[in-house]
Amino acid sequence: MSSLIRDLKRPKGRERRGLTIIEGVRLVEEALAAGVEVKGAVAGSALEATRRGATLKAAIEQLGTPLERATDRDLQALADTEHPQGIVAVVRPKAWRLDQIRAEHRRPVLVLDRVQDPGNVGTMIRTAFALGAGGVIALKGTAELTAPKVLRASMGAGFRLPALRCEFETFLQWHRDTPTAVWLADAAGRPLNGIKAAGPVAIVIGNEGAGLDPAFDAVANQRIAIPLVESADSLNAAVTAGILLYEVIRGG
C-alpha cells in the first residue's frame, strides 16, 4: 500500500490508476459516508489515540479494507501535510457525468475557467456544495479535481457534489442541451446587487491572473461584479465564487 501511495502522489500515477489519496480522519470519514470506494489505507499510532480515530479504524477493518500499519516517521513520508492525522487512504473518486450537473432557478452551476490554485478550487467545491449549487464544471487548465490538495480543501464535498473536468467545447454542448444563462464574474461587470436571476444560471470564475477566456464572450448573457470600495482592486477567486453563489441562490 505504501508504494501505491507514493505513486499516487504524482499526477500521472493518479491518471493511470484512476485512484487518488486522502488523509486525515475527517476526510476518510467523509469518503466512507459518501460511499466512496476505499482501496486501502496506512495508519500510524496517532489514529488510535482518540476515540474518533479508533472508531474509524474499526469501520475500515469491518469493510475488509486492507489497513497497513506504519511508524509515525513512515506515515509522515507518505502524507502530503506537515502534521498527518494518523491515516492516509487510497480511494477511487466518484466518476461524475455531465448530465448529473443541472442548473435550476436559485441552484446555479459553478464553472471554473483555468482556476489553477488547488486551495481555491477545493474551497469553491466546498462552498458550492454547502450553498446548494447544482454542480461544478472545471474547464481544461483548472487544477485537478482529485488532487490531494483539492480534496483536502474541499473537505469531502467533491464526494457528494457532481464535479468534473471537461473541454470548452463539451461545456458548450452542455450549455446548449440545458438552456442556462451564463454569467461571467468580471470586476468591470454590472453590480450583482442590481440583478435578479429569472432562471437557471451558470456562474463562470476565471483564472486568478489572466481572467476569463475570450471564448466566453460568444455565450455570455452578462458580466457581473461584486461592488467593492474604491481602494480595493479585487477579491480572491474562491471568495468571489462564494459571494456570487450566495447572492444568486438567495434570489439576489
N, C-alpha and C positions, 0 to 999 in steps of 0.2 A: 504493500500500500504506500509506503514511503517513497519508493521510486516513481510510482504513478503520480503522486502529488507533486514531486519535483518536475515531472514532465508537464503537468497541467499548469504550472506557474508560467509557462510560455504560451503565448497566443497560438502558435502553430500546433502545440500539443492539444490545446482545448479544441481547436478547429478539427483536427484529425480524429479525435476520440469522441467528440460530441459531449464532453464532460467538462466540469469545472470544479473549483474548490471553494469552500466556505469555511469560516472559522468563527469560534465563539459560541457560547451556549445559546444565546437568543436566536442567532441566525440559523443554527441547526434545529432548534425548536420550531422556528417558523417553517423551515423546509418540511419537517415531518408533519406539521399541522396542515400544510397545503397539499400534502400527498406527493411531494417531490421524491423521486427515487434516489435514495441514498445508497451508493455502491459500496461504501466502506468509510472507515474513519480511523484516525490515530489520536489517542488520548494520553494525556500526561497526568501526573499526580494531582494537579490542581482541579481536575474535573470532579473528583470525588470529595473535594474539600468542603463543598457546600451541598445542602440537601437538593437544591435545584440541579446541580451538576450530576449528582448521584442518580436522580430520577431520570435525567436524560440518558445517562449511560445504560440504565436498566431498560429504557424504552428501545434503544438501539439494539441491545442484545436480544430483546424479546422478538424483534423483527427478523432476527437471524442475520443481521448485517455484520460483516467482518469488522472487528474492532481490535486494532493493534495497539499495544501499549508502547509508550516511548518515554525516555527520560525527558525532563524539562528542557535540557540542553538540545536534544534532538528535535523536540517539538518546536523550539524556538527557531531552529534552522528551517523547518518546513513552513512555518507560519509567515504571513505577509505583514503582520503587525508587530510592533515592538514588544507588546506585552500580551501574548495569546492567552485566551481564557480556557486553556486545558484541552481543547479539541479542534482538530482540522478534519473536515469531511469532504469526500468526493461525491458529487451529485450529478444527476443528469437533468439539466434545466428543462422546463416545460417548453415544448415546441409550439408556440402560439401561431395561429393562422391569421391572415389579414382579414378574413371575413368575421373573425371574432372581435375585431375592433370596430365599434359602431358609435358614431356621434349622434346624440339626441339633444333635444332642447334642454338647456341647462346641464348637459352632460357632454362637455366638449372632449375632443381628442387632442392630445398634445403631439406636435410634430417637431422633431429636433433636426435642424439642418446643420450638420457638421459640428455639433457641440462636442468638443474634444476632452474636456476635463472630466475624468471619471467621477469625481466627487459631485460635480454639477449634475451629471447625468443620473447618478443614483439618487440624489436628492430630488430631482424632478419626478422620477418614477415614484418615489415615496410620497411626495406631495400630491401627485395626480391620483394615486390610489386613495390617500386619506380624504381627499376632497370629493371623490366620486366621479372622476373622469372616465371616459369610455375606453381609454387605452393610450398607448404611446407608440408612435411610429418614428423610428430613428433612421434617417437617411444616411447614405454612404458618406463616410468621413466622420461619423459620430463614434464616440468611444464604444467599444464592445460591450453590449448589454450584459453579457455573462462573465465579464472580467471580475476577478475577486474584489477589486476596489469599488466597482459599480454596485455589486451585490451587497457589499458591506454598507455603502452609503444609502442604499435603498431599504435596508433593514428588512429584507424579505418581501417587500411589496411586489417585486418582479415575479415572485412565485404565484401571485394571485391576480395581478392586473395584466391583461394582454399587452405585451410589449415586444416589438420585433424590429429588425433592421430590413430595409429594402432599398432598391434603387429609386431614383426620382421618377422614372417612367412608371414604375409599379405604383407609386403613390398617386400619380396622375390617373391611372386606371381605377384605383380605389375611389378617388375623388369623383370620377365620372359615374361609377357604379353606385355610390352612396352620396347623393347630392348634399354637399356640405359647404357652407360659407367658409372661405379661407381668410383668416385674419392674421396679418403679419405684425409681429412685435417690432416696432420701429420708433426710436426716440423722437423722430420727426413726424410721427403719425398723429391722428386725431386723439384727443384725450378720451380714455375709455369711460370716464365717468359721464360722458355725454352720449354714449352709445348703448343701445339695448339689442340683444340678440333675438331675432324673430324666429330662429330655428336652430338646427344643428350647426356647430362651429368647430373648425379645426384651427387651433392656435399654433402658429409657427414661431419657434425661437431659433435665431441664427447663431452662427459661430461667434465665440466670445470676442474675437478680434476683428474678423473680416465681415461680420454681419451676415445678411441674408444673400442667398444665391439669386442673381438677377432673373433666373428662370422662373421664379415665383411671380414675377410681375404679370405673367400671362394668365394666371389663375386666381390672383388675389382679389378679394372683394373690397378690402380696405386695409389700411395700416393703422395700428392702434398704439397708443403710448400711455405710459403712467405719468401723470403730472408730477413734476419734481420742482424743488426750489431752484432759483436761477443759478445758484453757485454749484449745483450738483450736475455732474456730467452724465452719469448713467448708474444703473443698478447691476448687481451680479445676475448672471443669466438664470440661475435657479430661483433667486428671489423674484425676478421679473415673471417667470413662469408661474410661481405660486400666487402672486397678486392677480395676474390676468385670469388664471383658472378660477380663483375665488370670485372675482367680480362677475365673470360670465355665469358661473354656477348659481350665484345668488340672484342673478337677473339684472346685473348692472349693465 
